[in-house]
Amino acid sequence: MYQYTAFDRQLVKNRAAQFRDQLERNLAGTLGDAEFRPLRLQNGWYIQRYAPMLRVSVPYGELSSRQLHVLAKIAREYDQPAAELFEQAQHTQDQLSNTPAPRLKHGYGHFTTRVNVQYNWIPLTKAADVMDLLASVDLHGIQTSGNCIRNVASDALAGIATDEVADPRPFCEIIRQWGTLHPEFSFLPRKFKISVTGGAEDRAALPWYDVGLQLVKNAEGELGFVVRVGGGMGRTPVISPVVREFLPWNQILNYLEAVIRVYNGYGRRDNVWKARIKILVKAEGQRYVDQVEAEYRAIVEQDGAPHTITQAELDRVSACFVPPVLPTVSPTSQPITAAEESEYQRWLARNVSAHRNPALRAVTLSFKRLGYAPGDATEDQLDAAADLAQQYSAGEARVTHDQNLLLPWVHENQLPDLWRAARALGLAKPNIGLLTDMISCPGGDFCSLANARSIPIAAAITQRYQDMDELFDLGEIDLHISGCINSCGHHHSGHIGILGVDKDGREWYQVSLGGSDGTRLSGPATPGKVVGPSFGALEVPGVIEAVLTTYKNLRQGREHFIDTLRRVGHEPFKLAANAARIPDLPEGEDVLHNKPGYARDTQEA
């Protein structure tokens, strides 16, 4: 993991101190809410449906066990709303509809699809104390909101994948340092997201990012990047085009400077729905690329290429990512018993990945289980995950794009003991990549932008598909759920996507099929196609079951869902989905009420 320098550490501590002063002035009434709002947002503090939400930046997903323990402490001691507020929130939830929904919870963290961690119940009066606590372990919320360069994402297997050309993490860190508090790019037309990978397989959803960077080697064996620009989900899903087939690695910051300068100059600021770079790139096409190339030449030829990465700087940062020194002989676990064998083998098949070191494995802890929203981790589970990381993974864990935690340095000899420990904690469910390993945003239970709730839909589908034999028979299926068009649940890229929509002030759900995030299994990145008019919440589980029954009836051998869908086309699945509608569906209330008070943080999400 990257080790903060004294400069890095002081910057984060200074930012926490500045925020404390700003918060105290706001609470005292000398700094108005309108003036405080951008300061609050720039430090990761949103106002959501019932309470503030904090988003903690986790650079490219990497966390130490020490940091996980602090995240657990925040959940335990600070993610605790006033009893009256929590009771009022639950009462409001109970009035929403007759759709079964899990009870609200507090005292937990939530892993996001952008490999950050969120909290939903921290009182704003305690925000400064939380920022100090985060700074004590080199964490913060800087640029997790606002129209700026957000947290740089990567592949959870970065640095350990068997198909890597080079480790992308040093470049992620260099880009992070360059983009943090960049004076020219702090007020872009809209938020800006970058993802970097070094593998032959795209496990970082590059085509869906504003900028996607893939490390490659050219015919001469030189290291560089394939550069994609202009991807994104939201109201207008766009797959980014390749704008550079090969860019030398040391020029990546100069090129990013050009890409974002042109966007900053020409991106729209009059319409929030048309302000992302994807709209500019799609509208201008080659003209945008030509403008970027001209800007890049000017940066190199006229400005002297000021952001060129030196070999010494790459070596300095890369030294932080040297694999940890592990014991020469790792302790051997107790052998797996006959009674354990079947469940253990399933866990090996689904939760354990190959490693570039043949003696090691990468192990995923599943945070997709009955009774919890996808990606939620209680205070005790965060502490337990920290202990597992310390004991079995050299003190490191990684938040994954799929809202789980990955332990990257597990010795194969310790797999049985790790499995037993994770199973005792409820974190060894062998469902990674299967239907119930679904992606879901918090939705209308918390988010003030949501048109509908995501968590009750995820819970209903999870409840229906608890039989592991059935899940293994269905095989690998990406199910993604978003509560609104902002697509934080990545519904566009799901083999099955569910989108919450507002119809006359009520919750409905649009179902799409055939999306892809660009992995080898899913094929080239593409948005799914909607099967028809939206469905009521009570209909959605039956619709999913009808789609999957159709798949089982049409598949050939062990053919994957996405392959069957592409082979036979959407029509039989659309017919099955629409036939699952419930006649005379009870309307219920299904109304989401906006929280009064603070303005909705629409442009900052």
N, C-alpha and C positions, 0 to 999 in steps of 0.2 A: 504494500500500500504506500501511497505518497505520504511522506513525512513533512508536516508543516515546518517551515523555517521560522526563526524568530520574527521576521517581517510578516509572514503570513499570519502568525498567531496574534501579533499586535494589531494587525488590521482588523481581524474579526473581533477582538476585545474592544477596540476603539469604536467599531460600529455598534456593538452592544451598548456601550456607554452612551453613545449619541442617541440611540433609540430610547434608553431610559430617560434621558433629559426631555426628549420630545414627548414621550408618553406622560411624564409627570406634568408637563405644561398643558397637555390636552386635558388631563383629568382635573387640573386646577382651573381650566377655563380660559387660560391665556393663549392657547393655540387651538383655533377652531377646528371642528370636525372636517371641514372641507380642506383646510390647509394640512391637517394631520393625515388625511386619507392617503395621499401618495407616499408619505413617509412610512406609514403603516404597511402599505402594500409592498413597497420596495424591500421590506424586511420579512415578507412572507406571511403577513397577518391579514386575513380576509374577514369580512362579516358575512356569515352564512344564515341559514334559515332561522336557527334558534340561538346561535352563539358564535363567537369568533372561531375561525379555523386557522391553524398554523401549518404551513408547509415548510418542512425542513429539507434543505438541499443535501442530497447524498451523491456526490460526484461519481458519475458512471457506476453508481450502485454499490460501491465498496464501503463496508463498515467494519470497524474493529469490535472485538468483544467489549472493550471498555466503552465505546460509543453506544453499543446496544444496551449496556447496563444503564447508561444515562438516559437513553430513550425510554427504558422501562421506568426509571425514576420519575420522569416527566409524566408518564401515563399514570403512575401510582399517586403522585403528590399534587399534580397540577391539572390533569385532565378530569377535573372533578367540579361539575357545575353546582351552583346553589340548589338546594333541594327543591325550592319552590319553582325555579326555572325548569328543572328537569321534569317535575310533575306536570307543569303546564305544557311542556313539549310533548310528553307522552299522552296527555289528554287530547291535544290537538291531533296527534297521530291516530288515536283511537277513533276520532270522528271523521277521518278522511274517507273511509269506504268500508265495505264488507269484505274486501280482499284480505285474506289472512296475511299477517305481516309480523316479523320478529319484533320483540320489544326493543326499545332503544337501549343502548349500552353506553357506558363511559369508562374511563380508565384503560384506554387502549391506543395503539398506534395503527395507522392504515398504510400499507404499502401500495404505491400508485404505479400506473403503467409507465410513468416517466421516472421510475426507480427512486422516487422521493418517499418521505414519510410524512403523514398528516395526522393532526389531532383536531377533534371536533368540539371540545368542550372546555378549553382553557379560558378562564375569565381574563378579559383584557387587562384588568388591574394587576394580574400576575405575569403579564407578558415580558416585562423587563427582566424579572428573575429567571424566567425560562431562557431568555437569550443569553444571559450570563452563564447559565448552566451549560447550554450548548457550546458556547465559546470555550469553556473549560476543557472540552474534548475536541476542539477544532471543527465544530459544526456551526451552522448558521442558517438563516433563511434568505440571504441576499440573492436577489434576482430570481426568486421562485415565483415572482409575480411581476406584472408590468410589461410594457412594450420594450423589451430589452432581450439580450441573449440569455436564454434560460440554461438550466443545468445540462451539461453535455452527457449524452447517453452512449451506451456501448453494449456489446454482447456480454451476457453474464459469464460466458466461458472465456472472456478475453484473457490472453496470457497462458491459458491452459488447454485450449482447443487443439485437436489433432490436425486440423486443416488450416492453421494460421500461416500466413505469409510473414507476419510480424505482429508483435504485441501492440494493440492500438492504445493501451492505457497511457503511455507516455505522451502521445499526441493529444489524447483527451485532456490530460492535465495541462499541457502547454496551451491548448485552446482555451481551457477554463481560466487560466491566469490572464491570458490576453483579453478575454471577453468580460471578465469581472470588473465592474465599474469603468468600463471603456467610456471615455467622455463623449465620444461622438455617437455612440450606439445605445445610450441609456433611454432615449425617447424615440424609438423607431415607430413606423406606422402601426405596427402590431408586434406581438411576441415573436420570437425567433428561436427555433430549436435545431440543434445539430446532433447527429448521431454518427459514430465512427466504429468501423469493424475491421478486423484483419483476417477473417476467415473466408474460405472459398464459398461457404454457405452463408447467406445473409440471415443472421439471427437477431438483427437489430432494427429490422423494419426500415431500412435506409430509404426506399422510394417514397415513404410516407412522411419524411421529414422535410423541413425547409431546406436543409442541406444534409445530404448523406455522403459520407466519405468511406470508400473501401480501399484498404491498402492492397497494392498489387506490385508485381515486378514486371518490368518490360522485357523485351527480347534480349537486352544487354544485361539483364539481372539487376537493374537499378530499381530501388524502392521508390514508390510514389503512390498517388491516389487517383482512383476514378472518382470524379466529382459529379454529384447529382444536385440539382437545385430546383426548388419549386414544387415539392410534394406537400401533401397535407390532407387532413380529413375535414371535419366540420360540415358546413352547409354545402360546400362544393368539393367533393373528394377528387384529388388530383394525384396521379403518379408522376413523380419528378422525372424529367428527362436528364440524360447524361449531357453535361456541358463541357466536360474535359475527359477524354479517355485516359490521359496520363498527365499528372502534375507532379514534378519532383517534390519529395517530402519536405524539403527545407523551404519551399515556397508557399506552403499551405496558408500561413497567416497573411501573407501579402495577397493571396488570391481571395481569401475570405474577406479581407478588408475591401477589395474591389467589389465582390458580390454584394456586401451589405451597404457599401456606399451608394451603389446604383439603386438598390432597393430603398434606401433612406431618402434618396433624392426624388424618386419617381413613384414610389408606392402611394396608394390612395390613403388619404386621411379624412375623407368626407363621408365614408361609409364603412362601419366596423366590419360588415360582412364581406367587404371587398378589399380589405386592407392587408391581407396576408400576401407574402411574396408569390405564392402559387398563382394568384390572380394576375399579378404583373407578368410573370413568366409566360403564363398561358396566353395572355392578351398580346404580348409583344413578340413572343417566339424568338426567332434568330436575332431580331434587333436588340433584345435584352442581352443575349449572349455576346453580341458584338460590342455592346456598350461596356460590359464587364471586362472583356478582353482589352479594350482600349484603356479602361481605368487601370487594369493590372499592368499594362505596359508603362503607363505613366508612373505608377508607384515604383516599378523596377528601374526604369530608365531615367526618370526625372528626379524622383525622391530618393534614389539609391537603395531601393529594396530594404527599408528600415526594419521590416518584421521578419527578415530571413532567419531561420532557425540554424544556429551553428551546431556543429557536431558536438562541441563541448557542452552546450546546453541540453541537447538530446541525451548525451551520456549522463549528465547530472540528474536529470529527471528519471531516466531509465533505471538508474541505480536504486531508486526507491521501489522498483517493481521486480527486483531480483527474487526468485522463488525463496521462500523461507527455508532455513536450515532445519531439517527434520531428523529425528533420531535414526541412526544407522539401522537399528533393528526395532521395528515398531512392535509394541505389545500385541500379542495374539489374543483374539477374542475367544470366549467360550464357544465351542462348536454349536452350530444350529441343530436343534433336535428334530426328530421326525415330525413332531406335532407342529413345529414352526416352519418347516421347509416350504410348504406351498405359499404361505403369506410372504415369507422372506424372498422367495424367487420372484414373486410379483413386484415386490418393492425394488429388487435389483433391476428388473426389466423396465420399470417406469421412472424411478427416482434417482438412478445412478447412471452417470455419464462417463464415457472414456476420457482419459487424461493424457496429455502429451508425455507425462512421466508414467511409464507402464506400471509402476508400483502404486500409483495414486488414482483416486477417483474423485469426481465432483458429485456431490450428493445434494438433492433438492429436498428441503423441508416443505411439506405441503401446508399452506394456509388456506385451503379450500375444504371446509368441513362443515357438517350439519350444525346449525345453531349460530354460525358466525358469517358475517358478510365476507365475500372474497377479499383477501388481503388484510383482514383485520387480525391484529396480534394483541392479546391482553398484556397487561403489565407483567404477569407471571410468565407468559410465553416469551416475551421479549427477554426477560432475565434468563429463562431456560435456554433460549436460542444462543444467547451470549455464552453461557456455560458450555453448550455443545461446541460452539466455534472455538472456544479456548481449549477444550479437551481434545477435540478431534481434527481441527482445521487451522492450526497455527494462529488462532485468535482472529480469524477473518471470516466474514460472511458477506454475501452480495444480494442486494435486492434485484429480483428479476423483472423483466418486462411483463411477465405473466403474474405478478403480484405474489411471488413466493420468496423464500430465502434459499440461497445456494451456499453450501460449504465447499470451497474450492481445493482444499489440501488434505483430503482424507486418505489415509493409508488403507490399502485393500484388506490388510489383516484386521483392521478395526471396524470393518463394515458391520459384522454381526452385533457388536456391542453398541455401535451408533444406532443401528436399527432398533434395538431393544429400548434404548434410552429415548429415541424419538417417538417410538410407538407409545411408551408410557405417558408421554406428553401430548399425545394426539396429533403429532406432526409427521407421522410416517404413512399416511394414507397413500396407497400406490395408485394415484390417479393423475399423475403428471402427464399432460398432453391428452388426457381423456375428457369426456364431456363435462364432468363436474369440476375440472380444473379451469373453470370459466373466468374470464376477465369481466369485471363490473366496476363502474364508477359508484360513488356513494349515492348518487341520484337525489331524488326529491326528499329523502329522509333528512338530508343535511344541506344540500346545495341550493342556494337561492336562484340559480339559473335554470334548474331542472324543470322540465315539463311533466315528468312522471317519476315515480320511484323505481329504482333498479333492484334494491335489496330484496323486496318481497318476491319479485320475479325469479331472481337467482335462488332464493330459498325454496320456492315451490318446485323448481326444476331439480335442485339438489335433493330435495325430499323424495321426489319421484324416482330418481336414479341412484339409489343407495346400494343396489345389488352389484357387487364387484364382478360377478360372472357376466352380468349383462353389460356392464361398462367395458370390460375387456372384449366382449363379443362385438360391441359397436366400434371399438378401435379409436384411433386418434381423430378427434373432432375439436375444432376451435369454435367455442361459443363466446361471443362478446356482447356485452349489454351496456348501452349508454342511456342516461336519463334525459338527454337533450341533444340537439344538433351539434353542440360543441364537440361531441365524440370522444370524451375522455375515456370511455370504455371501449374505444376502437371498434365500434360495431361494423364499420365499413369493411374491415379486413377479416372479419370472422367467417369461417365456413358457414356458420349460422350467426346472423347479426340481429340484435333486437334493439330498437330505438324507441324511447319514450317520446310521444308527441302530444300536443295539446289540441283537443277538439272541443270547441265551445267551453273552454275552461276545465275540461275533464281529462283524465289520464287514459291514453290509448297507446298501443304498441305496434310499431311497424316491424315486420319480419323480412329479412333479406337473406339470400343464399348465394354461396359461391365466392365469397371474398377471400383474399389472401394477403398475408403480411410479407410474403416473399421468401419464406423458408423452402427448403428442398421438398418437403412434404406437400406444401400448399401450392407450389409453383409460382410463376411470376406474379408480382403484386398486382392486385386488381380489386376494385370495390364490388361488393355483392349486389345482386339485383333483387328489388322488392317483389314479394310474391303477390301483393294485392292490397286492398284497403286494410287499414290498421285493425287490430284486435283488442278486445277488452282484456283486462288483467286476468280474469278468470279463464279466458280462452287460451292464453299463451301456453301453459304446460301441455294442453291437449294438442295444440298446433305443433309443438316440438315433437311430441310423441308420434303424431301422424307423419311428419317428415322423416323421422328415423325408422318408422315401420316401412315406409316406402323404400327407403335405402336398403333395409334388410331384404325386402322382396326382390329388389332389382340388382343387387350387387353380384359380382362374379367371384366366387372363392373368397379370399381375404381382402378383396378390393377395399380401399379406403373410401370413406364417405365422399370426400371431395373429388375423387377419381370417378366414382359412380355418377355423381352429379354432372360432371363434365362430359362423361360418355353418353348418357341418355338425355341430357338437357334438363332445363328447369321445369318443363311443363308438368310431368307427373307429380313433382313435388309441390308445385303451385296448386294443382287440383286437390291433392291430399290436404294441404294446409287450409285451403278455403272450405273444404268439406268438414273441417273440424270446428267450424263456428258453432256457437251455442245459440239455438233459436230462442228468441225472447230473453236475451241476456239481461239480467237485472242491472239497471243503470247505476244504482248506488250513488254515492256522493262523488268519490274520486276527484276531489277538488284540492289542489295545493294552494295554500294561502301564503302570500309573500310576507316576509317578516317586515314590520314597519321599522322606522328609525333610519339607520344608515342606508345610503343609496346602494343598490345592488352593484356588486363589483364586476359588472358585465365585461368591460374591456380588459380587465386584468386577469381573467381566469386562465 
